[in-house]
Amino acid sequence: MALSLDSATQQVQERLKGIYKLVRQIHEEKGRNEGNLNAVIKAHEKLQSDDKISPYHKSKLKGLYCSVVADAEKEEDLIRKALSKIYEIRVIRHERRIQAKQAGSKETIRRGALMKMLLVTAQTLPLWISKTGQQPPALCGAVPADPTYVAKLGDIVAALVKSTDGDENWILAEVVQYLASSGRYEVDDIDEEQKERHTLSKRRVIPLPLMRANPETDPDALFPKGATVMALYPQTTCFYKAVINQLPQTAQDEYQVLFEDSSYSEGFSPPLMVAQRYVIALKEKKK
């Protein structure tokens, strides 16, 4: 269903109001929780001065811990609701952009602006925050897509295309449509200077991560050090073979990679930083 500008604006405004309300609730909840946290600290200070813990103090401390955990869970729930509304706003804006493009009002993006947009998109990619025992979903960090997954209209993917001179390269592309009858994608080169559309088989298209993995909670959702991958070379829209040299340490960090480069005596480029969004599993070209 088409989303009009007025409808999209109204939906975004409603979610912004919801976020404002949730942020206030988070602040209030945090203030209330400080009382229980201070009580836990004081209880620990008292226990440190005592020779042994009495059953009464042990029970009291356990009760305080239970209260603190319950408080934290309430605060977490509010934060997740706020993040969910932020994600909904992203979806609404994305749908409007796709509709505008289909209507023919495509805005030409200069290369410098495109590079900045790609960087911001990677930095603001939703962060997967798992609950205890929860596994990261497909397309979170290094977790691959399900074999039956089909990229959606407007999704950014890595696409293996053939240039006019016959060489094949992995480029950033935007999905125009998926032709289910033939199992092929139509994609546009993200670099508008090229202005090329390609029809490709599914094996020549790799969906990019839709969420960042949190190194502090889900390190297994990252590529290991030494892994050979494909990474977007900085300030370009092409993927090249690279080796993971250093993993992200926090949710804001990027991978440090070494690109294969025969112009260097070691066979690799100096270390370069690449966001999770643009590091994908290596897919060797079939000969």
HUQUIHU-V525954 format. One record per backbone hydrogen bond with DSSP energy under -1.0 kcal/mol. NH is the residue of the N-H (numbers start at 1). CO is the residue of the C=O. E is the energy in kcal/mol with one decimal. If there is no record, write none. Layout:
BEGIN
<<NH;CO;E> <NH;CO;E>>
END
This chain:
BEGIN
<<8;4;-2.8> <9;5;-2.6> <10;6;-2.4> <11;7;-2.5> <12;8;-2.5> <13;9;-2.5> <14;10;-2.4> <15;11;-1.9> <16;12;-2.4> <17;13;-2.3> <18;14;-1.9> <19;15;-2.5> <20;16;-2.4> <21;17;-2.3> <22;18;-2.3> <23;19;-2.8> <24;20;-1.8> <25;21;-2.0> <26;22;-2.8> <27;23;-2.3> <28;24;-2.4> <29;25;-2.8> <30;26;-2.5> <31;27;-1.9> <32;28;-2.1> <33;29;-2.3> <34;30;-1.2> <37;33;-2.0> <38;34;-2.6> <39;35;-1.8> <40;36;-2.0> <41;37;-2.2> <42;38;-2.4> <43;39;-2.2> <44;40;-2.2> <45;41;-2.2> <46;42;-2.1> <47;43;-2.2> <48;44;-2.1> <58;54;-2.5> <59;55;-2.3> <60;56;-2.5> <61;57;-2.7> <62;58;-2.0> <63;59;-2.2> <64;60;-2.2> <65;61;-2.4> <66;62;-2.2> <67;63;-1.9> <68;64;-2.4> <69;65;-2.5> <70;66;-2.3> <71;67;-2.4> <72;68;-2.4> <73;69;-2.2> <74;70;-1.9> <75;71;-2.3> <76;72;-2.6> <77;73;-2.2> <78;74;-1.9> <79;75;-2.2> <80;76;-2.6> <81;77;-1.9> <82;78;-2.0> <83;79;-2.5> <84;80;-2.2> <85;81;-1.7> <86;82;-1.9> <87;83;-2.3> <88;84;-2.0> <89;85;-1.9> <90;86;-1.8> <91;87;-2.1> <92;88;-2.3> <93;89;-2.5> <94;90;-2.3> <95;91;-2.5> <96;92;-2.2> <97;93;-2.1> <98;94;-2.2> <99;95;-2.4> <100;96;-2.5> <101;97;-2.1> <102;98;-2.4> <103;99;-1.8> <104;101;-1.3> <105;100;-2.1> <106;104;-1.3> <114;110;-2.5> <115;111;-2.5> <116;112;-1.8> <117;113;-2.4> <118;114;-2.5> <119;115;-1.8> <120;116;-2.6> <121;117;-2.6> <122;118;-1.7> <123;119;-2.3> <124;120;-2.1> <128;212;-2.8> <134;131;-2.5> <139;143;-1.6> <140;137;-1.0> <141;211;-2.5> <142;221;-3.6> <143;140;-2.2> <149;146;-2.3> <154;175;-2.8> <155;152;-2.3> <157;173;-2.9> <158;206;-2.7> <159;171;-2.8> <160;204;-2.6> <161;169;-2.7> <163;167;-3.3> <166;163;-1.8> <169;161;-2.5> <171;159;-2.8> <172;237;-2.3> <173;157;-2.5> <174;188;-2.8> <175;155;-2.8> <176;186;-3.4> <177;186;-1.6> <179;184;-3.5> <180;178;-1.1> <183;179;-1.9> <184;179;-1.5> <185;200;-3.3> <186;177;-2.8> <187;198;-2.8> <188;174;-2.7> <189;196;-2.6> <190;172;-2.3> <194;191;-2.0> <195;191;-1.0> <198;187;-3.1> <200;185;-2.6> <202;183;-1.2> <204;201;-1.8> <205;202;-1.6> <206;158;-2.9> <208;156;-1.0> <210;139;-2.6> <211;139;-1.6> <212;126;-2.9> <217;214;-1.1> <218;214;-3.5> <221;218;-1.9> <222;219;-1.5> <226;244;-2.6> <227;224;-2.0> <229;242;-2.9> <230;280;-2.7> <231;240;-2.5> <232;278;-1.9> <233;238;-2.3> <236;233;-1.6> <239;170;-2.9> <240;231;-2.6> <242;229;-2.5> <243;258;-2.2> <244;227;-2.5> <245;256;-2.9> <246;256;-2.0> <253;250;-1.0> <255;274;-2.4> <256;246;-2.7> <257;272;-3.2> <258;243;-2.3> <260;241;-2.2> <261;267;-2.4> <264;261;-1.6> <267;264;-1.4> <269;259;-2.8> <272;257;-2.4> <274;255;-2.4> <278;275;-1.6> <279;276;-1.8> <280;230;-2.8>>
END
